[in-house]
């Protein structure tokens, strides 16, 4: 759990995904934890990932703090609704939905690996732009990202990063940093629902969260020295394999 948390934290901070897309499959497939409990632990770990990485991004003035504060109300509201919905749905259906999210993330990464965004290696400026194209689009997308976060325990970065980058027109590095900043509050909002419902196992959370925190710190400090194209290709392979395993679990839940 410690090693898996470290890997998830490093990937999450580098790609702005919060790490939940790796934490949930690790706990369910590797440690046979019930899916909802994996969601709860994942959300708590995502808070640690985002908080650790966001401090570095804010220090380097890469994240768009103004935009994050504007959109966070919508993501937090959606996250609470998603958390409540997770306890009303069948576990097999949740596994299937999680597999769909993994496929979506993999497809997004494929496009990023071969498109112009893949060649964006460094931040364009030390002070990110603060005039997105469409705030109504950002509000709607952020609400949906919050619902996905609370429903599947993944932090919402898989929706927020492409929303901020492609929908609102901010550079990829800025979108990643801004997403990382927002994900902490989003995951905390839905995590409270899981905590109240008894969906967070402290014995699982302890080692996983420690690994996530250390991985997130090292990952965020190494972001400018790593070729994200190679990282995407490795991440895509992991996602495709994990999606197949989650589909099998959805068809024949244990």
ZAMARGU-4260 file (C-alpha; in steps of 0.2 Angstrom, whole numbers, plus 5000, padded with zeros to 4 digits):
<rodrens>
0) 5000/5000/5000 | 5014/5012/5004 | 5023/5008/4987 | 5007/5009/4978 | 5002/5026/4986
5) 5019/5033/4981 | 5017/5028/4963 | 4999/5035/4963 | 5004/5051/4971 | 5019/5054/4959
10) 5008/5051/4944 | 4993/5061/4951 | 5004/5077/4954 | 5013/5076/4938 | 4997/5074/4927
15) 4985/5084/4938 | 4973/5069/4941 | 4974/5067/4960 | 4980/5049/4959 | 4963/5041/4962
20) 4963/5033/4945 | 4977/5022/4952 | 4973/5021/4970 | 4955/5014/4968 | 4961/4999/4956
25) 4976/4996/4967 | 4965/4994/4983 | 4951/4984/4974 | 4960/4973/4963 | 4976/4971/4973
30) 4970/4971/4991 | 4952/4965/4988 | 4944/4981/4997 | 4926/4984/4993 | 4924/4997/4980
35) 4915/5010/4990 | 4928/5009/5004 | 4942/5011/4990 | 4933/5026/4984 | 4933/5034/5002
40) 4951/5030/5005 | 4956/5036/4988 | 4947/5053/4991 | 4956/5055/5007 | 4973/5051/4999
45) 4968/5063/4984 | 4967/5077/4997 | 4985/5073/5003 | 4991/5073/4985 | 4983/5089/4980
50) 4988/5098/4995 | 5006/5093/4994 | 5007/5097/4975 | 4997/5113/4976 | 5009/5121/4988
55) 5023/5119/4976 | 5013/5125/4961 | 5007/5141/4970 | 5025/5144/4976 | 5030/5144/4957
60) 5015/5154/4952 | 5009/5141/4939 | 4992/5138/4946 | 4978/5151/4942 | 4972/5154/4960
65) 4958/5166/4954 | 4950/5154/4942 | 4951/5139/4955 | 4942/5150/4968 | 4928/5154/4955
70) 4925/5136/4950 | 4928/5127/4967 | 4910/5131/4973 | 4903/5121/4959 | 4915/5106/4960
75) 4912/5105/4979 | 4893/5105/4977 | 4894/5092/4963 | 4906/5081/4974 | 4894/5080/4988
80) 4880/5075/4977 | 4891/5062/4969 | 4896/5055/4986 | 4878/5053/4991 | 4874/5045/4974
85) 4888/5032/4976 | 4879/5024/4991 | 4863/5022/4981 | 4870/5013/4966 | 4875/4994/4964
90) 4894/4990/4966 | 4894/4982/4949 | 4887/4997/4940 | 4900/5008/4949 | 4914/4996/4943
95) 4908/4998/4925 | 4907/5017/4927 | 4925/5017/4934 | 4930/5007/4919 | 4922/5020/4907
100) 4932/5034/4916 | 4948/5025/4914 | 4945/5022/4895 | 4941/5041/4894 | 4957/5046/4903
105) 4967/5034/4891 | 4959/5042/4876 | 4963/5059/4882 | 4981/5054/4885 | 4983/5047/4868
110) 4977/5063/4860 | 4989/5073/4871 | 5003/5061/4867 | 5002/5064/4848 | 4994/5081/4848
115) 5002/5099/4850 | 4999/5098/4868 | 5012/5085/4870 | 5025/5097/4864 | 5021/5109/4878
120) 5036/5105/4889 | 5037/5120/4901 | 5026/5134/4908 | 5024/5148/4896 | 5026/5161/4910
125) 5028/5163/4928 | 5011/5171/4930 | 4997/5161/4922 | 4983/5170/4912 | 4967/5173/4922
130) 4955/5176/4908 | 4947/5160/4903 | 4936/5159/4887 | 4919/5155/4895 | 4915/5155/4914
135) 4898/5147/4911 | 4906/5132/4903 | 4918/5131/4917 | 4904/5131/4930 | 4895/5117/4921
140) 4910/5107/4918 | 4916/5109/4936 | 4900/5103/4943 | 4900/5088/4932 | 4919/5085/4937
145) 4913/5086/4956 | 4900/5073/4953 | 4912/5061/4945 | 4924/5064/4959 | 4912/5060/4973
150) 4904/5046/4963 | 4920/5037/4959 | 4933/5043/4971 | 4945/5050/4959 | 4946/5068/4963
155) 4939/5076/4947 | 4955/5080/4939 | 4951/5069/4924 | 4937/5081/4920 | 4945/5097/4926
160) 4961/5096/4917 | 4954/5095/4899 | 4940/5107/4904 | 4953/5121/4909 | 4965/5117/4895
165) 4954/5114/4880 | 4937/5122/4886 | 4944/5137/4894 | 4960/5139/4884 | 4973/5139/4897
170) 4990/5131/4894 | 4992/5113/4899 | 5004/5116/4913 | 4993/5129/4920 | 4977/5118/4918
175) 4987/5104/4927 | 4992/5115/4942 | 4975/5123/4943 | 4966/5106/4943 | 4978/5100/4957
180) 4973/5115/4968 | 4955/5112/4965 | 4955/5094/4968 | 4960/5095/4987 | 4943/5104/4991
185) 4933/5094/4979 | 4939/5077/4987 | 4937/5084/5004 | 4919/5089/5001 | 4914/5071/4995
190) 4926/5063/5007 | 4915/5069/5021 | 4901/5060/5015 | 4911/5043/5014 | 4917/5047/5032
195) 4900/5049/5039 | 4894/5033/5030 | 4909/5023/5037 | 4917/5021/5020 | 4935/5025/5025
200) 4946/5012/5033 | 4959/5020/5044 | 4971/5005/5043 | 4971/5006/5024 | 4971/5025/5024
205) 4987/5026/5034 | 5000/5018/5024 | 4992/5023/5007 | 4991/5041/5012 | 5009/5042/5018
210) 5015/5035/5001 | 5004/5046/4991 | 5010/5062/5001 | 5028/5058/4998 | 5025/5053/4980
215) 5015/5069/4977 | 5029/5080/4984 | 5043/5072/4974 | 5032/5072/4958 | 5027/5090/4959
220) 5045/5095/4961 | 5051/5085/4947 | 5038/5090/4934 | 5049/5102/4924 | 5062/5089/4922
225) 5051/5075/4916 | 5046/5072/4898 | 5027/5071/4899 | 5025/5062/4883 | 5034/5047/4890
230) 5024/5048/4906 | 5008/5048/4896 | 5012/5032/4886 | 5016/5023/4902 | 5001/5029/4910
235) 4990/5024/4895 | 4996/5006/4896 | 4992/5005/4915 | 4975/5013/4912 | 4970/5001/4898
240) 4975/4985/4908 | 4966/4992/4923 | 4950/4996/4913 | 4949/4978/4907 | 4951/4972/4925
245) 4937/4983/4931 | 4925/4978/4917 | 4928/4960/4922 | 4924/4965/4940 | 4908/4974/4934
250) 4902/4959/4925 | 4906/4947/4939 | 4907/4957/4955 | 4914/4948/4970
</rodrens>
